[in-house]
Structures are given as C-alpha cells and as structure tokens.
Amino acid sequence: MNTKLLNSLRFPLAALIAFSLVRCGENKAAVIPPADEPIPVKLQPVTSDNEGRVLQYSGLIASNSEARLSFKIGGIISRIYVKEGDHVVAGQLLATLDLTEINAQVQQASQNAEKAQRDENRINNLYRDTVASLEQVQNTHTQTTVASEALRIARFNQQYAQIRAASSGTILHKLMNEGEYASAGTAVLEFNGADENDWVVRFGVSDKDWAVLHRGDKAAVTIDAYPDQRFTGRVTKLAEGADASGGTYAVEVTVLPAGHKLAPGLFCTLQLQPPGKQSLTFIPISALAEGDGRTGFVYTLNADKRSVKKIPVHIAFLQGDRIAVNSGLERVQEVITDGVGYLTEKSVVKLIANPDSLTK
C-alpha cells in the first residue's frame, strides 16, 4: 500500500483534468466534431455556500503502545514462551535468559558485600579499642557501601534478565529464537497493546493546513478494510515545528474502533474539518480544464453563445465531486463541463441543453 500522504489542497490537477475528460468521453455531446463544426458543450451552474474547509489526508493505522521488547543485559536466550499472534496479559512472562552467569554474578556480589560488612565491623571494634584510626573506619564503611550497591545492581540485572508484558496486548513479531545471543537492548519481540482508545494515524500536513488545525478537531476516517464503515477520530497531537526532512507538520489523529478489529498497517483516508465557515464558490470537478498547483482554468460562454472565455481560478480545496474556488468566478453564473477538454480560447461552440435543467 502506498503510504504517500494525499494532500487535498495539492491534489494533482492533471488527474482531475483526466477525470473530466473521461466524463466528457462518456457523453455523446463531447464527441470530437470535425474541425469546421462547432464543439458541442454543456453548462453547469456556479453555486455559492458557507461551508467549512475540508482537509483530506491518508496514512496507516498504528498503536501508541507498540513496543520492541528487549533484555536489559546481554545473554543467551533460554526460553521464549510466546508465538507471533499470541494474546498476552499484563505481567505475563514472555522470555528469559540463561541465568547461570547472572546468578553467579549475584552470588559473587553477595559474598563481597558480606565480606565488606565483616571488615567494617572488625575495624569499628578496633577503633573503639583505639587500635584503628578514623580513616580506616571511614574507608571500610565506603567499601561496604560500594559492595552493597554492586549487589543491588546485580540483583536488578537478574530481575531484568526476563521480559514481561507491561500491559495486555498481542505479540506481533518474534525477532529472535531460543539459543541465540541477545545483546543488551536488542529487540526480541514486537508487542502491540490492546487498549481500544490507543489506535492512531500519523501524517504530515502543509503549513497552511497546520495553521487552521487545533487539538480536538474532529476527523472522519475511512479504512480500506472496512469500506462501508465510517470511523470517528479526533486530533490529539499537533507538532509545534516542521519536520526537518519533509518540511511538513506532524499530526496525530486518535481513531475509535467502534467495536471493529484494527491492526497496525491498515491504510485509511481522513477528512478533517477545522472549525469556522467561509463563503465559497463551488463548481463541478469536470469543469476544470487545466491547472497547476492551486491555480486552475475554466471556460464559460460569452454573450453570443458561440465563443468561450478562459477564466483563471484559485482553488481552495476539493469536496467530493466539487471544487471550492476562492476567487475568479465573482461574476460568472455558469461554467462549461461537457466538452471542456477540447476547448481553446478561439473555439466555436454549440450549446447542448442539459436534460437535468429541462426537467426543472
């Protein structure tokens, strides 16, 4: 699955043009006429509405509790108690190292601590008999403290010579097998938590989209695995700075599973609608003749109903089969849709009645 982010404000206009040409090719009125005949065209009205801006992106489902589990110290893996796909509960033992060397280190540290304590007791007795000096008392006390801390470290390493589940979840991958040497910090298991409210989608947005987004904004999420189900999401994280490599701003949306089974890696699309509305002009997507970035071009009929005028427009965003336009159509009531792919500013056209308009 292609993980490239789909920014609706930078949707490839060439693809939109191709789509409109296909639409034209499906209509008999859009058949290319001979060079000496007018080009048949149809009109669609330009509409205005107060609507909020809709941002469309895509990404992959992930979990905030994903973790790569490892041992704190190196050693030979003695047992791995789980397989890929196993469900585990918090505190469950997942894997352990061979404890032969580790237990020996604990025993050695314990003996050193006992010896240091005996030495300190003997020096204290000699000091009370004025045989040992204060410096000797202080030195033996330091040695006892050091030996005690070394024992505590050995016991801590012994405790973390095993891997336990920090929470309930699922084992995604087993990266090492029994008998292999695992270095300290080397991942042995990949784990995913089972918290229903822990599923997220992470993606990058442009600076202009980042400026209108806020934490808590709602999102409509469509997951390819459930094409007929619409999931609810909410913006939970919004980066305060741009990513150094891509120049985008990281956004995280938390997705509610609504009782459905989710898994890391599921592809989804998101529609974000920041608060606030603005007055916008809408035209059919098939009216777009060409474009580059946020600038596009449409055609409308002149007063003689035979010649056309090419008008530049500034595209705000896409919404379904409509394009929201910021400027360019202030005094335009209708735009050409069918046949637009064959027009130039010198074209002669013939207007074909729209069946939908005849029924009204």
C-alpha positions in Angstrom: 0.0 0.0 0.0 1.3 3.3 -1.0 1.9 5.4 2.2 2.3 8.7 0.4 0.2 11.4 2.0 -2.6 12.7 -0.1 -3.0 16.5 0.5 -6.3 17.6 -0.9 -5.1 21.1 -1.4 -2.3 19.9 -3.6 -4.3 17.1 -5.4 -2.8 16.6 -8.8 -4.9 18.8 -11.1 -3.7 16.8 -14.1 -5.6 13.8 -12.6 -8.7 16.0 -12.3 -8.4 17.1 -15.9 -8.1 13.4 -17.0 -11.2 12.6 -14.9 -13.2 15.4 -16.5 -12.1 14.2 -20.0 -13.3 10.7 -19.2 -16.6 12.2 -18.1 -16.8 14.1 -21.4 -15.9 10.9 -23.4 -18.9 9.2 -21.8 -21.3 11.8 -23.1 -22.3 11.9 -26.7 -22.2 15.7 -26.7 -18.4 15.5 -26.1 -17.6 13.6 -29.3 -14.9 15.5 -31.1 -16.6 17.2 -34.1 -14.9 17.9 -37.4 -12.7 20.9 -37.5 -15.2 23.0 -39.4 -18.1 22.3 -37.0 -18.8 23.9 -33.6 -17.8 21.9 -30.5 -20.9 20.8 -28.5 -20.8 21.8 -24.9 -23.0 21.7 -21.8 -23.2 24.2 -18.9 -23.5 23.7 -15.2 -24.3 26.4 -12.6 -21.8 28.0 -10.3 -23.1 27.7 -6.7 -22.1 29.6 -3.5 -22.3 28.3 0.1 -21.0 28.9 3.6 -19.0 25.8 4.3 -16.0 24.8 6.5 -12.8 23.9 4.9 -12.3 20.1 4.5 -8.8 18.7 4.5 -8.1 15.2 3.2 -5.1 13.1 4.0 -4.2 9.4 4.3 -2.0 7.3 6.5 -1.6 4.0 8.2 -3.2 2.8 11.4 -0.7 2.5 14.3 -0.8 2.0 18.0 0.7 4.2 20.7 1.6 1.2 22.8 3.7 -0.6 20.1 7.0 -1.6 21.7 10.1 -3.5 20.8 10.8 -5.6 23.9 14.4 -6.5 24.8 16.6 -7.6 27.7 18.3 -5.1 29.9 21.6 -7.2 29.8 23.1 -9.5 27.2 23.0 -13.2 27.4 21.9 -16.5 25.8 18.1 -16.7 25.3 16.9 -19.7 27.4 13.1 -19.7 26.7 10.6 -17.7 24.6 7.1 -18.5 25.9 5.0 -16.9 23.2 4.5 -17.1 19.5 3.5 -14.5 16.9 -0.2 -13.6 17.2 -0.4 -14.7 20.9 -2.6 -12.5 23.2 -0.8 -11.8 26.5 -1.9 -10.1 29.7 0.0 -7.5 31.9 2.8 -9.1 33.9 2.9 -12.3 31.8 6.4 -13.8 31.4 7.4 -13.7 27.7 11.1 -14.7 27.5 14.1 -15.3 29.8 17.9 -15.5 29.5 20.0 -18.4 30.7 20.6 -17.4 34.4 23.8 -19.4 35.0 26.2 -16.5 34.6 23.8 -13.9 36.0 23.1 -15.9 39.2 26.8 -16.4 39.7 27.3 -12.6 39.5 24.6 -12.1 42.1 26.3 -14.7 44.4 29.7 -13.1 43.9 28.3 -9.6 44.7 26.5 -11.0 47.8 29.7 -12.6 49.1 31.7 -9.3 48.5 29.0 -7.4 50.4 29.2 -9.8 53.4 33.0 -9.6 53.5 32.9 -5.8 53.4 30.4 -5.8 56.3 32.6 -8.1 58.4 35.6 -5.9 57.7 33.7 -2.8 58.7 32.6 -4.4 62.0 36.1 -5.5 62.8 37.6 -2.1 62.1 34.9 -0.5 64.3 35.8 -2.7 67.2 39.5 -1.9 66.8 38.6 1.8 66.6 36.8 1.6 69.9 39.9 0.0 71.4 42.0 2.9 69.9 43.9 0.4 67.7 42.4 1.5 64.3 42.3 5.1 63.0 39.3 7.1 62.0 40.5 7.0 58.4 40.4 3.2 58.4 36.8 3.3 59.8 35.7 5.6 57.0 37.5 3.6 54.3 35.9 0.3 55.4 32.5 2.0 55.5 32.9 3.2 52.0 33.9 -0.3 50.9 30.8 -1.7 52.5 28.6 0.9 50.7 30.2 0.1 47.3 29.8 -3.6 47.8 26.1 -3.2 48.8 25.4 -1.1 45.7 27.2 -3.7 43.5 24.9 -6.3 44.9 21.8 -4.2 44.2 22.9 -3.7 40.6 23.5 -7.5 40.2 20.0 -8.3 41.6 18.5 -5.6 39.3 20.1 -7.2 36.3 18.9 -10.6 37.4 15.3 -9.2 37.6 15.5 -7.8 34.1 17.1 -11.0 32.6 13.5 -11.7 31.6 10.8 -9.9 29.6 7.3 -9.4 30.9 4.4 -7.8 29.2 3.9 -4.2 30.5 0.2 -4.4 29.5 -2.3 -6.6 27.8 -1.9 -6.9 24.0 -0.7 -9.0 21.1 2.7 -10.3 20.0 3.3 -9.0 16.5 6.7 -10.5 15.7 9.3 -12.8 17.2 12.6 -11.4 16.2 15.0 -13.9 17.9 14.9 -17.6 18.8 15.9 -19.7 21.8 19.7 -20.3 21.9 20.6 -17.0 20.2 22.8 -14.4 22.0 20.8 -11.3 22.7 22.8 -8.1 23.2 21.5 -5.6 25.8 18.7 -3.6 24.2 18.4 -5.8 21.1 14.7 -6.3 20.3 13.5 -9.8 20.8 9.7 -9.4 20.5 7.4 -6.7 18.9 4.4 -6.0 21.1 1.2 -4.1 20.5 -1.1 -3.0 23.3 -4.8 -3.8 23.3 -6.2 -0.5 24.5 -9.2 0.3 22.3 -8.5 4.0 22.5 -4.9 3.6 21.5 -5.2 3.4 17.7 -3.8 6.4 15.9 -3.0 7.7 12.4 0.2 9.8 12.0 0.8 12.0 8.9 2.2 15.4 7.9 0.3 18.5 6.8 1.3 21.7 5.0 1.9 24.9 6.8 -1.4 26.4 5.7 -3.3 23.4 6.9 -1.4 23.3 10.2 -2.4 26.9 10.8 -6.2 26.1 10.8 -6.0 22.8 12.7 -6.4 22.5 16.5 -6.2 19.7 19.1 -9.6 18.3 19.5 -10.8 18.9 15.9 -12.9 16.0 14.6 -12.0 13.7 11.8 -13.9 11.3 9.6 -11.8 8.1 9.0 -12.4 5.6 6.2 -10.4 2.3 6.5 -9.9 0.3 3.3 -10.5 -2.9 5.3 -14.0 -1.7 6.2 -15.1 0.3 3.1 -18.7 0.7 4.3 -17.9 1.8 7.8 -17.1 5.4 8.8 -14.9 5.8 11.9 -14.7 8.8 14.2 -11.4 10.4 15.0 -10.0 13.4 16.8 -6.8 15.4 16.5 -4.8 14.6 19.6 -1.3 15.8 18.7 -0.1 18.7 16.6 3.6 19.4 16.1 4.9 22.8 17.1 7.6 22.7 14.4 8.2 21.4 10.9 9.9 18.1 10.1 13.4 18.8 9.1 13.4 16.2 6.2 10.0 16.8 4.6 9.0 20.3 5.8 5.6 19.1 6.9 4.0 19.4 10.3 3.2 16.1 12.1 -0.4 15.5 13.1 -1.7 12.5 15.1 -5.4 11.5 15.0 -6.8 9.1 17.5 -9.3 6.7 15.9 -12.2 5.0 17.8 -12.5 1.4 16.6 -16.3 1.3 17.3 -16.2 -2.5 18.0 -14.2 -3.4 14.9 -10.9 -5.2 14.9 -8.0 -3.0 14.0 -4.3 -3.8 13.3 -1.2 -1.8 12.7 -0.6 -1.0 9.0 -4.2 -0.7 7.8 -4.5 2.0 5.2 -7.0 4.8 5.7 -8.1 8.2 4.5 -9.1 11.1 6.8 -11.3 14.1 6.3 -10.5 16.9 8.8 -12.9 19.8 9.2 -11.5 22.7 11.2 -14.0 25.0 13.0 -15.3 28.0 11.2 -17.0 28.6 7.9 -16.4 30.8 4.9 -18.3 31.9 1.8 -17.0 29.8 -1.1 -17.9 29.3 -4.8 -18.3 25.7 -6.0 -18.1 24.2 -9.5 -18.3 20.6 -10.7 -14.9 18.9 -10.9 -15.5 18.2 -14.6 -15.4 22.0 -15.3 -11.7 22.2 -14.6 -9.8 22.4 -17.9 -6.3 22.6 -16.7 -4.3 23.7 -13.7 -1.0 24.0 -11.8 -0.9 23.8 -8.0 -3.7 26.0 -6.6 -4.4 27.8 -9.9 -6.8 26.3 -12.4 -8.7 27.4 -15.5 -12.3 27.0 -16.5 -14.4 28.1 -19.6 -17.7 30.0 -19.8 -19.8 31.1 -22.7 -19.7 34.7 -24.0 -22.8 36.6 -24.6 -23.0 35.5 -28.3 -23.4 31.9 -27.0 -20.8 30.7 -29.6 -17.5 31.8 -28.3 -15.9 31.0 -25.0 -13.8 32.8 -22.4 -11.0 31.1 -20.4 -11.0 32.2 -16.7 -8.2 31.6 -14.2 -9.5 30.5 -10.7 -7.8 30.0 -7.3 -8.6 26.5 -5.9 -9.3 26.3 -2.1 -10.0 22.6 -1.7 -11.8 19.6 -3.2 -15.0 18.3 -1.7 -16.3 15.1 -3.3 -17.1 15.8 -7.0 -16.9 19.6 -6.4 -14.1 22.1 -6.4 -14.2 25.0 -3.9 -12.9 28.2 -5.5 -11.7 31.3 -3.6 -11.7 33.8 -6.5 -12.1 34.1 -10.2 -15.8 33.5 -10.6 -17.3 36.5 -9.0 -19.5 37.5 -12.0 -19.8 34.1 -13.6 -23.1 32.1 -13.2 -22.3 29.0 -15.4 -19.2 27.1 -16.5 -18.7 24.6 -19.3 -18.4 21.0 -18.2 -19.1 18.5 -21.1 -16.7 19.3 -23.9 -14.3 21.4 -21.9 -11.4 19.1 -22.7 -11.5 20.1 -26.4 -11.7 23.9 -26.0 -9.3 26.7 -26.6 -9.9 30.5 -26.4 -10.6 30.5 -30.2 -13.1 27.6 -30.2 -16.6 28.0 -31.6 -19.1 26.0 -29.7 -22.7 24.8 -29.8 -24.7 24.7 -26.6 -26.5 21.4 -25.9 -29.4 21.6 -23.5 -28.8 19.8 -20.2 -31.5 17.2 -19.6 -31.4 17.9 -15.9 -32.3 21.6 -16.4 -35.2 20.7 -18.7 -37.0 18.7 -16.0 -36.9 21.6 -13.5 
